[in-house]
Structures are given as C-alpha cells and as structure tokens.
Amino acid sequence: MQVFLMGYPGDLGGACTEAWHTVKIWRRFGVEVHLIPTWGADEKWKARLDALGCVTHAATVETLGQVAGLAGGTVVSFCNSAFLANAKRLRELGCRMVWVNCMTWLFNAERDFYRSCGPFDAFVFQSEFQRGQLEPQLAEFGYQPAQGHLIRGAFDADEWPFGPRPHAPGEAFVVGRAARPDGDKWSSNTWPIYERIQYRPKRALMLGMDEKTHAKLGKSPAWSDCLKPMAITAQDFFRQLHCTLPVNGGARENWPRVGLEAMAMGVPVVTQNEWGWREMIKHGVTGFLGKCDEELAHYTAMLAYDEDLRMRIVHAARERLVNELASPDVIWAGWQRLFDSLAVERRAAA
C-alpha cells in the first residue's frame, strides 16, 4: 500500500507533530510512505523520515504531475493550507484525497473547493465532538456519512517517558499549561482561576506566551513563570509540573494533544468539561473536568493536598492512553478501514 502525505513533520503545531506520529504508525504496519513538503523539508526531520524508510519529494504545484505514483494515488493532509490550494490540481491528477481537519470549523478554502469540486473522498474526525460540528456543515456540499472516519490522533507514548514528579506536603505545587500563542487558546480568566487554587505555596509555569497573550491575560502573578514558545521542550516542561490546568479563551478543543502529552508523562489534567476533553478524560478516574472556574480551582487543590489521589489519576491515565487512546493497533485499524474504503471505490469506478 502506498500513501502520499502532503505536508511535513515539524517541532511546533499539532498538525505537524501528528503527521510525524501518523507516519510512524503507517510505517509500522507496512505502508509505503511518500511525503510532499509544502513549506520546505527541514533536514533534521528529513533524516528522521529517511531512517523510517520514507521518501521525500521536492515538488511545486507546477511539477506535481511529475511525482512518480502520485497520479491516481491516495493523498492525505493534516490541516494544511497548501494542500487546499493544490486540491484542484490533485483532483485533476485523479488522486483520492483524505482531509484531516484538526479544527471544528471549515476553512474558507475548503468551502471554495467543495463548491466547485464537491467533497474530498474521505474525512478523518478525531473526536465525536468534532464529527458533530463538521458533518452538518459538510452535508450542504454533498458529503455522505460513509465518507467520515473516527480516528484518534496518532501518538507515540514512547516519546514521552512516564515519570510523575513527586509532591510532598508543604512543598510548592507547580501547575501550568502549554499552548501556542493564539488568543483563542488562552483565557482572559486564567490568572483569576489560578488565584482561586486554595493551596500554598503554589507556582504557575506557562509555556507559549508572547506579548499578545500577556496583554490578554494581564499582569502575571509573582508566583508565575511565563516562557516564550519553544523556550524549552515540551518534555522538559511537563517534567516540572505536578498538574496541568489548560483553560481556553475561545478555541473549542477537538482532540488536544497537550492532554495526551500530559497523560503520557504522568501529569494529571484538570480542564473544562467541554468539547473533545469529555472523550479524552474520564472524570475522577484519569483526570478532572470542571464545569466552572471554581470547580477547576477546587479539583486542582484536591490534587495538591492528596498525593495518593494524584498518583491514582496519573497511573490510570497512562494506562488508558497506552491501551486505548494511543494504541497503535486501534489507530491503525481506523486507517486501514479508511484505505480499504478508498480501494473499494476505486475498483467500483474502474
């Protein structure tokens, strides 16, 4: 089986990191993977892909037709604007196109393509919440439910070593979050919520803040450390936390990778009882879902005071992550069903 990925892995961004983890699963199960970078091929990532046995093609929109095997082939892309810009050309080449929209809305370029060419051949939804948001919007363009596939975002837990940071009574409790510096990712109510955590001493550690996020959140408390994007690795960030408390300011989380990362490394998640979080977190078992600001602060304080509870949560979360949410067998089964459905359509069309 041969699959083309339009896009390329990278260090920043959910779609770029998910592309890497997905390619690893495809290769694990014998897929011949070819990649067409859309913003250049970083040499570090190319070396990693070469080591997996993947092939990287240097192509432009003018030379897409010259990529061996692309015409009539299967092309997958993750939330990539360049893919949308080239989608008409790919359809002219007879490609079967698979779109993984990581958001809960349709991009304008998507709508333009659907109006002129109809829907893509298959769609991947990473959560039932996302499916419920997108399917009604896609229906007006001729989308059929059989074209949609629920496949959780690929995640290699081995890249995130489990090692929960111990917390002793009276020791500073470190709580924080990591997110890209997008205003919708950060709630203007962040500091008031963190202030409500009834535990002393406490510290806040934030990763991914810039001038705009500082302006939205207001003055940082003296007990906080706010780091710029990629100031440290995500792994180093989570190693310092006792708990992560992500609160969004508008973005509705589909399948938040930051939750998977925290669960993998042994950091309990306390978050909003909304969106894809409800499918990722089992309340009171693998994390906590708060219905209001007061509940978010309360559950965080519970973890600060009860180390046995915190350890039960992190071990249960890691177990569910490995056996269910990020199971390569489970995720590959979804992709195999999708690829098989395209093969059936191809035979029918022939």
One Martini backbone bead per residue (centre of mass of N, CA, C, O) as a GRO file, in nm:
protein
  350
    1MET     BB    1   0.095   0.036   0.023
    2GLN     BB    2   0.034   0.376  -0.091
    3VAL     BB    3   0.125   0.701   0.056
    4PHE     BB    4   0.049   1.047   0.056
    5LEU     BB    5   0.199   1.331   0.216
    6MET     BB    6   0.085   1.657   0.263
    7GLY     BB    7   0.362   1.760   0.418
    8TYR     BB    8   0.532   1.812   0.747
    9PRO     BB    9   0.715   1.773   0.993
   10GLY     BB   10   0.741   1.927   1.330
   11ASP     BB   11   0.787   2.115   1.635
   12LEU     BB   12   0.528   2.294   1.557
   13GLY     BB   13   0.225   2.183   1.590
   14GLY     BB   14  -0.022   1.955   1.567
   15ALA     BB   15  -0.004   1.865   1.265
   16CYS     BB   16   0.302   1.808   1.256
   17THR     BB   17   0.314   1.599   1.488
   18GLU     BB   18   0.095   1.407   1.379
   19ALA     BB   19   0.235   1.329   1.121
   20TRP     BB   20   0.466   1.175   1.253
   21HIS     BB   21   0.297   0.964   1.414
   22THR     BB   22   0.149   0.852   1.165
   23VAL     BB   23   0.389   0.755   1.000
   24LYS     BB   24   0.485   0.547   1.208
   25ILE     BB   25   0.237   0.368   1.184
   26TRP     BB   26   0.238   0.309   0.887
   27ARG     BB   27   0.519   0.175   0.887
   28ARG     BB   28   0.459  -0.048   1.096
   29PHE     BB   29   0.222  -0.153   0.870
   30GLY     BB   30   0.367  -0.126   0.564
   31VAL     BB   31   0.367   0.154   0.452
   32GLU     BB   32   0.422   0.351   0.171
   33VAL     BB   33   0.591   0.658   0.221
   34HIS     BB   34   0.510   0.982   0.091
   35LEU     BB   35   0.647   1.318   0.069
   36ILE     BB   36   0.508   1.665   0.041
   37PRO     BB   37   0.630   1.948   0.088
   38THR     BB   38   0.509   2.300   0.170
   39TRP     BB   39   0.772   2.436   0.361
   40GLY     BB   40   0.979   2.249   0.344
   41ALA     BB   41   1.274   2.044   0.435
   42ASP     BB   42   1.382   1.952   0.716
   43GLU     BB   43   1.670   1.788   0.786
   44LYS     BB   44   1.597   1.652   1.052
   45TRP     BB   45   1.330   1.526   0.947
   46LYS     BB   46   1.440   1.381   0.702
   47ALA     BB   47   1.621   1.186   0.858
   48ARG     BB   48   1.391   1.047   1.011
   49LEU     BB   49   1.236   0.953   0.757
   50ASP     BB   50   1.462   0.793   0.627
   51ALA     BB   51   1.488   0.587   0.867
   52LEU     BB   52   1.185   0.475   0.799
   53GLY     BB   53   1.158   0.473   0.464
   54CYS     BB   54   1.100   0.738   0.342
   55VAL     BB   55   0.979   0.969   0.086
   56THR     BB   56   1.103   1.272  -0.053
   57HIS     BB   57   0.945   1.539  -0.237
   58ALA     BB   58   1.027   1.781  -0.477
   59ALA     BB   59   0.753   2.012  -0.514
   60THR     BB   60   0.525   2.175  -0.716
   61VAL     BB   61   0.244   2.269  -0.868
   62GLU     BB   62   0.384   2.227  -1.153
   63THR     BB   63   0.522   1.922  -1.057
   64LEU     BB   64   0.318   1.709  -0.953
   65GLY     BB   65   0.289   1.528  -1.217
   66GLN     BB   66   0.604   1.415  -1.169
   67VAL     BB   67   0.522   1.238  -0.941
   68ALA     BB   68   0.568   0.930  -0.867
   69GLY     BB   69   0.239   0.787  -0.821
   70LEU     BB   70   0.030   1.019  -0.772
   71ALA     BB   71  -0.143   0.947  -0.988
   72GLY     BB   72  -0.420   0.795  -0.837
   73GLY     BB   73  -0.354   0.842  -0.553
   74THR     BB   74  -0.303   0.871  -0.205
   75VAL     BB   75  -0.399   1.170  -0.016
   76VAL     BB   76  -0.274   1.325   0.279
   77SER     BB   77  -0.395   1.586   0.516
   78PHE     BB   78  -0.303   1.830   0.779
   79CYS     BB   79  -0.413   2.125   0.810
   80ASN     BB   80  -0.342   2.240   0.495
   81SER     BB   81  -0.328   2.508   0.286
   82ALA     BB   82  -0.168   2.391   0.042
   83PHE     BB   83  -0.357   2.162  -0.016
   84LEU     BB   84  -0.603   2.338  -0.081
   85ALA     BB   85  -0.460   2.493  -0.317
   86ASN     BB   86  -0.402   2.190  -0.471
   87ALA     BB   87  -0.669   2.018  -0.501
   88LYS     BB   88  -0.745   2.047  -0.799
   89ARG     BB   89  -0.491   1.917  -0.912
   90LEU     BB   90  -0.529   1.643  -0.770
   91ARG     BB   91  -0.794   1.577  -0.911
   92GLU     BB   92  -0.683   1.583  -1.201
   93LEU     BB   93  -0.487   1.331  -1.113
   94GLY     BB   94  -0.685   1.123  -0.948
   95CYS     BB   95  -0.691   1.165  -0.654
   96ARG     BB   96  -0.718   1.045  -0.329
   97MET     BB   97  -0.868   1.241  -0.072
   98VAL     BB   98  -0.749   1.318   0.264
   99TRP     BB   99  -0.901   1.492   0.541
  100VAL     BB  100  -0.748   1.661   0.831
  101ASN     BB  101  -0.933   1.837   1.047
  102CYS     BB  102  -0.840   1.996   1.355
  103MET     BB  103  -1.101   2.141   1.362
  104THR     BB  104  -1.452   2.299   1.403
  105TRP     BB  105  -1.412   2.412   1.107
  106LEU     BB  106  -1.431   2.570   0.800
  107PHE     BB  107  -1.250   2.664   0.552
  108ASN     BB  108  -1.263   2.871   0.291
  109ALA     BB  109  -1.104   2.681   0.096
  110GLU     BB  110  -1.289   2.447   0.131
  111ARG     BB  111  -1.553   2.567   0.029
  112ASP     BB  112  -1.450   2.634  -0.252
  113PHE     BB  113  -1.394   2.342  -0.335
  114TYR     BB  114  -1.677   2.219  -0.287
  115ARG     BB  115  -1.832   2.399  -0.487
  116SER     BB  116  -1.656   2.296  -0.748
  117CYS     BB  117  -1.582   1.961  -0.651
  118GLY     BB  118  -1.653   1.873  -0.388
  119PRO     BB  119  -1.575   1.645  -0.182
  120PHE     BB  120  -1.383   1.456  -0.039
  121ASP     BB  121  -1.326   1.114  -0.009
  122ALA     BB  122  -1.213   1.167   0.293
  123PHE     BB  123  -1.265   1.180   0.656
  124VAL     BB  124  -1.116   1.294   0.962
  125PHE     BB  125  -1.208   1.224   1.295
  126GLN     BB  126  -1.100   1.270   1.642
  127SER     BB  127  -1.402   1.330   1.731
  128GLU     BB  128  -1.732   1.345   1.802
  129PHE     BB  129  -1.745   1.645   1.831
  130GLN     BB  130  -1.631   1.712   1.553
  131ARG     BB  131  -1.833   1.559   1.386
  132GLY     BB  132  -2.083   1.726   1.490
  133GLN     BB  133  -1.971   1.998   1.364
  134LEU     BB  134  -1.902   1.915   1.049
  135GLU     BB  135  -2.122   1.748   0.905
  136PRO     BB  136  -2.342   1.971   0.864
  137GLN     BB  137  -2.150   2.147   0.684
  138LEU     BB  138  -2.089   1.921   0.463
  139ALA     BB  139  -2.373   1.843   0.352
  140GLU     BB  140  -2.410   2.093   0.150
  141PHE     BB  141  -2.165   1.939  -0.041
  142GLY     BB  142  -2.231   1.604  -0.040
  143TYR     BB  143  -2.184   1.467   0.208
  144GLN     BB  144  -2.120   1.139   0.345
  145PRO     BB  145  -2.096   0.946   0.624
  146ALA     BB  146  -1.905   0.725   0.486
  147GLN     BB  147  -1.659   0.939   0.464
  148GLY     BB  148  -1.636   0.909   0.770
  149HIS     BB  149  -1.365   0.895   1.027
  150LEU     BB  150  -1.278   0.766   1.339
  151ILE     BB  151  -0.950   0.899   1.436
  152ARG     BB  152  -0.722   0.915   1.639
  153GLY     BB  153  -0.455   1.071   1.728
  154ALA     BB  154  -0.147   1.011   1.686
  155PHE     BB  155   0.061   0.848   1.957
  156ASP     BB  156   0.388   0.823   2.093
  157ALA     BB  157   0.459   0.737   2.415
  158ASP     BB  158   0.773   0.682   2.399
  159GLU     BB  159   0.838   1.004   2.371
  160TRP     BB  160   0.692   1.003   2.677
  161PRO     BB  161   0.814   0.970   2.969
  162PHE     BB  162   0.731   0.822   3.257
  163GLY     BB  163   0.747   1.079   3.543
  164PRO     BB  164   0.623   1.169   3.809
  165ARG     BB  165   0.616   1.432   4.019
  166PRO     BB  166   0.672   1.468   4.325
  167HIS     BB  167   0.463   1.547   4.630
  168ALA     BB  168   0.500   1.722   4.919
  169PRO     BB  169   0.414   1.839   5.199
  170GLY     BB  170   0.453   2.195   5.156
  171GLU     BB  171   0.517   2.193   4.874
  172ALA     BB  172   0.540   2.317   4.585
  173PHE     BB  173   0.281   2.367   4.346
  174VAL     BB  174   0.283   2.282   4.001
  175VAL     BB  175   0.107   2.480   3.761
  176GLY     BB  176  -0.001   2.446   3.405
  177ARG     BB  177   0.070   2.542   3.054
  178ALA     BB  178   0.049   2.457   2.698
  179ALA     BB  179   0.067   2.688   2.413
  180ARG     BB  180  -0.006   2.861   2.165
  181PRO     BB  181  -0.002   3.214   2.065
  182ASP     BB  182  -0.332   3.208   2.093
  183GLY     BB  183  -0.600   3.374   2.200
  184ASP     BB  184  -0.801   3.119   2.206
  185LYS     BB  185  -0.606   2.950   2.410
  186TRP     BB  186  -0.647   3.204   2.608
  187SER     BB  187  -0.767   3.304   2.907
  188SER     BB  188  -0.859   3.594   3.080
  189ASN     BB  189  -0.917   3.390   3.347
  190THR     BB  190  -0.659   3.250   3.444
  191TRP     BB  191  -0.554   3.397   3.704
  192PRO     BB  192  -0.814   3.376   3.876
  193ILE     BB  193  -0.811   3.066   3.883
  194TYR     BB  194  -0.528   3.028   4.006
  195GLU     BB  195  -0.591   3.195   4.263
  196ARG     BB  196  -0.821   2.983   4.371
  197ILE     BB  197  -0.608   2.796   4.459
  198GLN     BB  198  -0.613   2.624   4.775
  199TYR     BB  199  -0.273   2.665   4.784
  200ARG     BB  200   0.021   2.656   4.997
  201PRO     BB  201   0.248   2.660   4.791
  202LYS     BB  202   0.257   2.807   4.457
  203ARG     BB  203   0.299   2.745   4.097
  204ALA     BB  204   0.346   2.886   3.771
  205LEU     BB  205   0.370   2.729   3.436
  206MET     BB  206   0.436   2.876   3.117
  207LEU     BB  207   0.392   2.779   2.762
  208GLY     BB  208   0.357   3.023   2.488
  209MET     BB  209   0.417   3.322   2.546
  210ASP     BB  210   0.334   3.659   2.456
  211GLU     BB  211   0.239   3.974   2.414
  212LYS     BB  212  -0.059   3.900   2.356
  213THR     BB  213  -0.110   3.712   2.599
  214HIS     BB  214  -0.035   3.914   2.816
  215ALA     BB  215  -0.254   4.121   2.740
  216LYS     BB  216  -0.496   3.930   2.797
  217LEU     BB  217  -0.418   3.830   3.102
  218GLY     BB  218  -0.217   4.008   3.229
  219LYS     BB  219  -0.071   4.029   3.509
  220SER     BB  220   0.166   3.845   3.650
  221PRO     BB  221   0.230   3.667   3.901
  222ALA     BB  222   0.492   3.615   4.121
  223TRP     BB  223   0.431   3.280   4.103
  224SER     BB  224   0.526   3.307   3.799
  225ASP     BB  225   0.621   3.142   3.480
  226CYS     BB  226   0.687   3.283   3.151
  227LEU     BB  227   0.714   3.129   2.838
  228LYS     BB  228   0.817   3.099   2.542
  229PRO     BB  229   0.811   2.961   2.256
  230MET     BB  230   1.035   2.700   2.279
  231ALA     BB  231   1.221   2.744   2.535
  232ILE     BB  232   1.128   2.452   2.582
  233THR     BB  233   1.053   2.148   2.601
  234ALA     BB  234   0.780   1.966   2.659
  235GLN     BB  235   0.914   1.760   2.842
  236ASP     BB  236   1.046   1.967   3.038
  237PHE     BB  237   0.785   2.092   3.124
  238PHE     BB  238   0.632   1.841   3.246
  239ARG     BB  239   0.851   1.766   3.462
  240GLN     BB  240   0.763   2.033   3.646
  241LEU     BB  241   0.485   1.917   3.696
  242HIS     BB  242   0.179   1.837   3.890
  243CYS     BB  243  -0.016   2.010   3.695
  244THR     BB  244  -0.271   2.064   3.447
  245LEU     BB  245  -0.444   2.392   3.345
  246PRO     BB  246  -0.644   2.422   3.080
  247VAL     BB  247  -0.768   2.741   2.944
  248ASN     BB  248  -0.987   2.864   2.725
  249GLY     BB  249  -1.076   3.161   2.493
  250GLY     BB  250  -1.250   2.988   2.231
  251ALA     BB  251  -1.135   2.732   2.176
  252ARG     BB  252  -1.242   2.414   2.055
  253GLU     BB  253  -1.158   2.118   2.149
  254ASN     BB  254  -1.098   1.824   1.992
  255TRP     BB  255  -0.778   1.675   2.027
  256PRO     BB  256  -0.568   1.734   2.269
  257ARG     BB  257  -0.229   1.681   2.284
  258VAL     BB  258  -0.161   1.793   2.566
  259GLY     BB  259  -0.311   1.564   2.710
  260LEU     BB  260  -0.140   1.327   2.611
  261GLU     BB  261   0.131   1.428   2.718
  262ALA     BB  262   0.054   1.436   3.015
  263MET     BB  263  -0.035   1.140   3.048
  264ALA     BB  264   0.238   1.016   2.964
  265MET     BB  265   0.417   1.176   3.204
  266GLY     BB  266   0.233   1.223   3.477
  267VAL     BB  267   0.005   1.455   3.431
  268PRO     BB  268  -0.257   1.590   3.552
  269VAL     BB  269  -0.590   1.673   3.438
  270VAL     BB  270  -0.743   2.000   3.440
  271THR     BB  271  -1.062   2.080   3.290
  272GLN     BB  272  -1.298   2.137   3.074
  273ASN     BB  273  -1.646   2.044   3.031
  274GLU     BB  274  -1.556   2.000   2.709
  275TRP     BB  275  -1.561   1.868   2.419
  276GLY     BB  276  -1.296   1.648   2.372
  277TRP     BB  277  -1.237   1.607   2.675
  278ARG     BB  278  -1.477   1.405   2.735
  279GLU     BB  279  -1.322   1.167   2.572
  280MET     BB  280  -1.036   1.172   2.721
  281ILE     BB  281  -1.173   1.219   3.008
  282LYS     BB  282  -1.219   1.058   3.318
  283HIS     BB  283  -1.391   1.150   3.568
  284GLY     BB  284  -1.195   1.073   3.853
  285VAL     BB  285  -0.976   0.879   3.692
  286THR     BB  286  -0.792   1.057   3.453
  287GLY     BB  287  -0.931   1.319   3.573
  288PHE     BB  288  -1.069   1.660   3.542
  289LEU     BB  289  -1.402   1.818   3.512
  290GLY     BB  290  -1.498   2.151   3.483
  291LYS     BB  291  -1.790   2.372   3.500
  292CYS     BB  292  -1.603   2.584   3.652
  293ASP     BB  293  -1.379   2.778   3.803
  294GLU     BB  294  -1.412   2.655   4.087
  295GLU     BB  295  -1.368   2.358   4.005
  296LEU     BB  296  -1.087   2.383   3.888
  297ALA     BB  297  -0.955   2.477   4.154
  298HIS     BB  298  -1.049   2.245   4.336
  299TYR     BB  299  -0.918   2.000   4.189
  300THR     BB  300  -0.631   2.105   4.211
  301ALA     BB  301  -0.620   2.110   4.522
  302MET     BB  302  -0.671   1.813   4.569
  303LEU     BB  303  -0.399   1.723   4.439
  304ALA     BB  304  -0.216   1.882   4.638
  305TYR     BB  305  -0.326   1.720   4.906
  306ASP     BB  306  -0.350   1.431   4.730
  307GLU     BB  307  -0.118   1.203   4.637
  308ASP     BB  308  -0.273   0.942   4.596
  309LEU     BB  309  -0.472   1.051   4.392
  310ARG     BB  310  -0.269   1.153   4.184
  311MET     BB  311  -0.145   0.869   4.127
  312ARG     BB  312  -0.402   0.733   4.028
  313ILE     BB  313  -0.449   0.916   3.790
  314VAL     BB  314  -0.177   0.884   3.630
  315HIS     BB  315  -0.195   0.574   3.595
  316ALA     BB  316  -0.472   0.559   3.454
  317ALA     BB  317  -0.401   0.743   3.218
  318ARG     BB  318  -0.166   0.583   3.099
  319GLU     BB  319  -0.322   0.320   3.049
  320ARG     BB  320  -0.535   0.439   2.855
  321LEU     BB  321  -0.344   0.548   2.648
  322VAL     BB  322  -0.199   0.280   2.566
  323ASN     BB  323  -0.470   0.087   2.531
  324GLU     BB  324  -0.645   0.318   2.360
  325LEU     BB  325  -0.588   0.619   2.258
  326ALA     BB  326  -0.267   0.517   2.155
  327SER     BB  327  -0.315   0.266   2.000
  328PRO     BB  328  -0.184   0.138   1.720
  329ASP     BB  329  -0.401  -0.073   1.652
  330VAL     BB  330  -0.647   0.115   1.665
  331ILE     BB  331  -0.551   0.334   1.464
  332TRP     BB  332  -0.490   0.149   1.223
  333ALA     BB  333  -0.774   0.033   1.185
  334GLY     BB  334  -0.889   0.302   1.084
  335TRP     BB  335  -0.702   0.339   0.837
  336GLN     BB  336  -0.765   0.072   0.698
  337ARG     BB  337  -1.062   0.128   0.648
  338LEU     BB  338  -1.017   0.375   0.476
  339PHE     BB  339  -0.837   0.252   0.253
  340ASP     BB  340  -1.039   0.030   0.174
  341SER     BB  341  -1.266   0.223   0.080
  342LEU     BB  342  -1.100   0.342  -0.157
  343ALA     BB  343  -1.053   0.076  -0.307
  344VAL     BB  344  -1.348   0.016  -0.365
  345GLU     BB  345  -1.405   0.276  -0.526
  346ARG     BB  346  -1.194   0.224  -0.745
  347ARG     BB  347  -1.316  -0.041  -0.851
  348ALA     BB  348  -1.597   0.075  -0.919
  349ALA     BB  349  -1.494   0.294  -1.123
  350ALA     BB  350  -1.357   0.071  -1.317
   0.00000   0.00000   0.00000
